[in-house]
């Protein structure tokens, strides 16, 4: 198997992993099972090239394609409800030299493991033998995806009256989030709101280090909050009225506080969620596709990740940073975001990582499994690494999927317990690497 897929589609550097030939093969592979496809892209410089290659592949096997132009990933995923699938050309929060393909079902969920495996098999077989001249698929332009997305959000949230600074990062939300906020009734100040695949204002990932301009502008303009999104709009973080960064962990907890009946969150998410949610927190592997799967399987209404992705299943099974931004704005109306964040439970966290020789990966993984099989704890989760839970905290030991490293995360209700759990986990990792 080629192992093209990660936890969020196919992604890589243009000219290296991602080539015109590969993208054409992807289009043909998907087109063999999906007769009607909608395609969108973010603002990356390679976007036009990839759209053309994908369309060529899909139409060569008889599929009909409609292109939506530059749209956010959640916009494209919602529009996919009228098609057999949606294909989004994006590398999400990765730098400008990357691109990729995310694949969406009509209900807004990402392709599952079986679907991804089937696509990989078809790519290997190379479906581009083509069809006859009179059976080649068509390609037309799709209009109205952004308008439909905005309309659905306005119908569910209504009007608010706030001053908001929106940092689109020169990505795909330039044509939707500022407009949505204005139509909601907000006074909007924009930052990095021009489409530019070089991402000149900041990198596509909205980390605290990248958002200095947003934090300063919120303070200088007296705004009620700031919103920042990644390159394709599936992630969202915020800045409070004091200009303080509000990360995905805090926002996940705020959204969870509105949830009843349980939620889904990955194995590395804070135990704050367990304290705040009325119902079970269903733990998943790291990756929004696994959170989405859990929501569907368990019939839950909300799930998300500390990375800044949030899924509201009554809206869509796709992480929707546009809807999340609008929802947060409606939650802040009449309140102060700083007060909401300061009132959240806050527990100390420790994070460490240990490197090893790449050739030892299998050996290290086997040793780690043996070590964790002997640990005494209240509950051991093995969905994605090993999360050992105790009465007063937990630690997670997990092999990195992209680097030869073991990562440790420890969280507890006080710093002394965090140190104790981190020491316990570090001793285990030390024995695995000895």
Phi, psi and omega in degrees: 000144185284340183054046178290326189276139165259202180283352181219062177084203180252131185210146177179182179285139176295132181087349178250269176285318183265110180236164177301319180298314181296315183296324176296319177298320179299314179301317180292321181296314180291322182294340179289336181245347180239110186282334181232120187232139170249138185237134173230169179213160172268199190268006185300149183298335181272002187299312180300316180301315183290322176300312182299319180293317180296316179297318179301316180295314183292316181289336179293340177252013173098001180283147174263132187238140170239136182253131184262358181076208180282114178217159174287158178302313178296331176296314180295318181296323177292319180295336181296347180299339180265004186229176175286331175194167174237140178241121181252123180267105185196155168245019172057247185266004180285160180298173191295335182282356179260155167205175182184187181228124171254141187240130189234138174278166181300336179272006179090358178276150177287156174307135179275182186300319180295318179296317180296320179296320179295319178298317179299319179298317181290327176297316178299320180287339181058094185280004190280026173296337171084171177246176181290164186302329184267008180237007177297139181290166181259164175223123180225166179271137178257128180245148171102001183296315181295315181299318180296319179298312179300315183299317181294322179290317179298322180297328184268337186245329179078202189265149171220167181224090181221165170258122187232135171260126183245119177254104182274353178064022183063021182260202191286347180274002179304326186264010181225310188294313177300319179295316178301314181299320178295317180292338174285342180112008182276153166272121191246129169250129184254152178219132181053046185257017174258140179291120182204109184288356173274350181049061187289334184283319179194168176291156185296335180278121186276070177275165180302321182295334182270351191250026178301318180296319180294314181299319179293318183292324176300315179294315186291329182265356182066033182287157178282332176192166173237147180239135175229139181231162181271189188298331182241002172083013175271347177247151178210135170230177187219170174229132181279177186293345176272357182085018180268139178292134176244110188277179183295328177300312181294317180294323177299318179293320179297314178294323180295330181295341178268001189261138172235150178088013177096169179206173177242139179207152182288170186294342181262008181278154187295152174285355171306323180299320180297327180284334189260333188272134174277092183134181184282141168266108181279117182275144182228175168294160178288127182136131185296334179297326180283326174296315179299317178301318181294321178300316180293315184293320185264355181068037183264158185261344183213144173200165180183179182231153176298344179291347180108017176256136183224134182240123178247100193294338176290341176265305182191157175272005176266139173302126188237093178290339178287310177297319180300320178297317180292320180296315178300318179300318179292328178290326182281336182304118182088000180227184174239128181300324180299319179294319180298318180289316182295335180275355177287146170300145181223121182243144179293144182228144174235137178229131178222161174217151182228128180271161176207166178295132182307327182292346182266004189305311182296317180297314181297318179298320179294317179297319181297318178299318179295317180297312184288338176292344182255358185285145176257115181209172180290322179205136177242118177259132183237029180296320187203088192085205184227113176254112179262119183254138179233173182299325187249008179168193182201160168223152178237127172246123189216132173289129177297142178276349185240345183223157175281074182217150167253129181251140178240131171236130178232139178218142178204177183278349175212160187292325180299319180290323176301315180298319180296315180293320179296321178295319178298314180294320180295323177296320179297313180296321178301319178292327179292329184264354184295000000 
